[in-house]
Amino acid sequence: MSDIEIARQAKMKPITDVAKKLSIPESAIIAFGHTKAKLNPDYLDSLADRPDGKLILVTAITPTPAGEGKTTTSVGLTDGLNRIGKKSIVCLREPSLGPCFGMKGGAAGGGYAQVVPMEDINLHFTGDFHAISAAHNLLSALIDNHIHWGNNLEIDARRIQWKRVLDMNDRALRSINCGLGGPGNGFPRQDGYDITVASEIMAIFCLATDLDDLKNRLNKIVVAYTRDHQPVLASQIEGIGAMAVLLKDALAPNLVQTLENNPAIIHGGPFANIAHGCNSVIATKAGLKLADYVVTEAGFGADLGAEKFFNIKCRNAGLSPDAAVIVATVRALKMHGNVAKDDLSEENVAAVQEGCSNLVRHIENVKSFGVPVVVAINRFVTDTDAEIAMIKQIAESNGVKAVDCTHWSNGGAGTESLAREVVELVDRGHANFAPLYPDEMSLWDKVKTIATRLYRAEDIIADKKIRDQITMLQKSGYGHFPVCIAKSQYSFSTDPNLKGAPNNHVMAIREVRLSAGAGFIVVVCGDIMTMPGLPRVPAANNIDIGDNGEIVGLF
């Protein structure tokens, strides 16, 4: 059966019953129908004195077209923990509409390890992304309106940093001309669109701790520069209150359930390239107060998602993870061992062994943050015992245990062994988390530290313009910010074709962007799309409503 067929067979419980598993009173539930709700922020504030549960990050090897399954494993692990008697909750990102109608698909898990209602979650859900898009575009409109009515701030229209956003893949909007049609329509200029998940407001939304912190961060956004290169802040445009009004209700985290009726919080969804790729701080902190074990995930492989989770989110929010799960598949490891996609179903132990160089690199990297590791082998029916044994052998030789899991086909029953290993790992208390670099390290050295220690690059390079930009940011008071490296997710290097664990490559910095409200510096290496395009045959071509009123073609 397809994911959507499995999801439709789910026997969902009323969301109030799901909330009772976490001892959440009905008065703290803001219902969106019978099966999804928001959690009242005032209730969450009342939990401040409760001790925190244990935080488990699910990350993965470097992504391949063969798939890895972080979200599926996150959901399956949560169900597995609840099956062995632990009070557990999963905290995930919300899916973007763009990939749903493009080629990537949804982000609600798969098989028998899903969060439901799957169709709602993958489409409009509770409207959070629409609110973020509206707040972002309100600021865009206010900037152009300010210029139209005299431009007292002396904004240089050529140096406006603030694009518009849309939660859809639309390549035609990457670069546009706006303000055409005469004096009444503003001043003509070149502009463009990003996808909503690449918006700085999305990053701010997911790093803010409450409404006051949200507004404070919105105030700090640098939207443009004057002719003499002075920054213009969003606070000077005078629309922060209105933006906060649009975002106020969205700031409450969303409660849904897994197929096994265990609680799940799904909230926020920044890109894992141009931003930090994690669900909201508010959601994670709520989970830690409500459950004994919180399972969360970070986007792409551990070199991007886990690194940013540790260096940006945990640093920002004061979180200290207790364990990390690195998801791997036999199929993906074969691709890192240079096996073609069409040949992945054939047994090839040697290719698995070669591809495990990628897994070993990720194990070493996650351990460098002081976080203990377990490997989850997301098992496919075509995997052989010899291939699985090779992964376990290599993991063990690197000081970690690898557990094969069948949650896609068996749900929580397929992750009980993984759940027990995670609990044992957490209970040992060996976690000694620390970010990779201190706040006071220079921005250039922060980038170099990540590149050389995690990517195993020989060095980093940049032209004089980029170096001057970094120096300017350092002198302007942003040197204490963490860095958010945007590069290909398909390799440790900036070349997506370099599989496995490449060494001694050189990482070239192409662009530097300030996200002053979010509180990090984006360092762009290679070609990074902030407005994706649709593939030749987009998923949208096959999505429809059947005669019975049910959605068809959605996964």
Sequence and secondary structure as in RCSB ss.txt:
>XXXX:A:sequence
MSDIEIARQAKMKPITDVAKKLSIPESAIIAFGHTKAKLNPDYLDSLADRPDGKLILVTAITPTPAGEGKTTTSV
GLTDGLNRIGKKSIVCLREPSLGPCFGMKGGAAGGGYAQVVPMEDINLHFTGDFHAISAAHNLLSALIDNHIHWG
NNLEIDARRIQWKRVLDMNDRALRSINCGLGGPGNGFPRQDGYDITVASEIMAIFCLATDLDDLKNRLNKIVVAY
TRDHQPVLASQIEGIGAMAVLLKDALAPNLVQTLENNPAIIHGGPFANIAHGCNSVIATKAGLKLADYVVTEAGF
GADLGAEKFFNIKCRNAGLSPDAAVIVATVRALKMHGNVAKDDLSEENVAAVQEGCSNLVRHIENVKSFGVPVVV
AINRFVTDTDAEIAMIKQIAESNGVKAVDCTHWSNGGAGTESLAREVVELVDRGHANFAPLYPDEMSLWDKVKTI
ATRLYRAEDIIADKKIRDQITMLQKSGYGHFPVCIAKSQYSFSTDPNLKGAPNNHVMAIREVRLSAGAGFIVVVC
GDIMTMPGLPRVPAANNIDIGDNGEIVGLF
>XXXX:A:secstr
  HHHHHHT     HHHHHHTTT  GGGEEESSSS EEE HHHHHTTTTS   EEEEEEESS  TT   HHHHHH
HHHHHHHHTT  EEEEE    HHHHHSSS  SSEETTEEEESHHHHHTTTTSHHHHHHHHHHHHHHHHHHHHHTT
 TT EEEEEE   EEESS  GGGSSEEES SSGGG   EEE EEEGGG HHHHHHHH SSHHHHHHHHHH EEEE
ETT  EEEHHHHT HHHHHHHHTGGGS EEEEETTS EEEE     SSSS  B  HHHHHHHHHH SEEEEEBSS
SIIIIIHHIIIIIIHHHT    EEEEEE HHHHHHHTT  GGGTTS  HHHHHHHHHHHHHHHHHHHTTT  EEE
EEE  TT  HHHHHHHHHHHHHTT EEEEE HHHHGGGGGHHHHHHHHHHHHTT      SS TTS HHHHHHHH
HHHTS  SEEE  HHHHHHHHHHIIIIITTS EEEE  TTSSSS TT  S   S EEE  EEEEETTTTEEEEE 
S   SS    SS GGGG EE TTS EES  
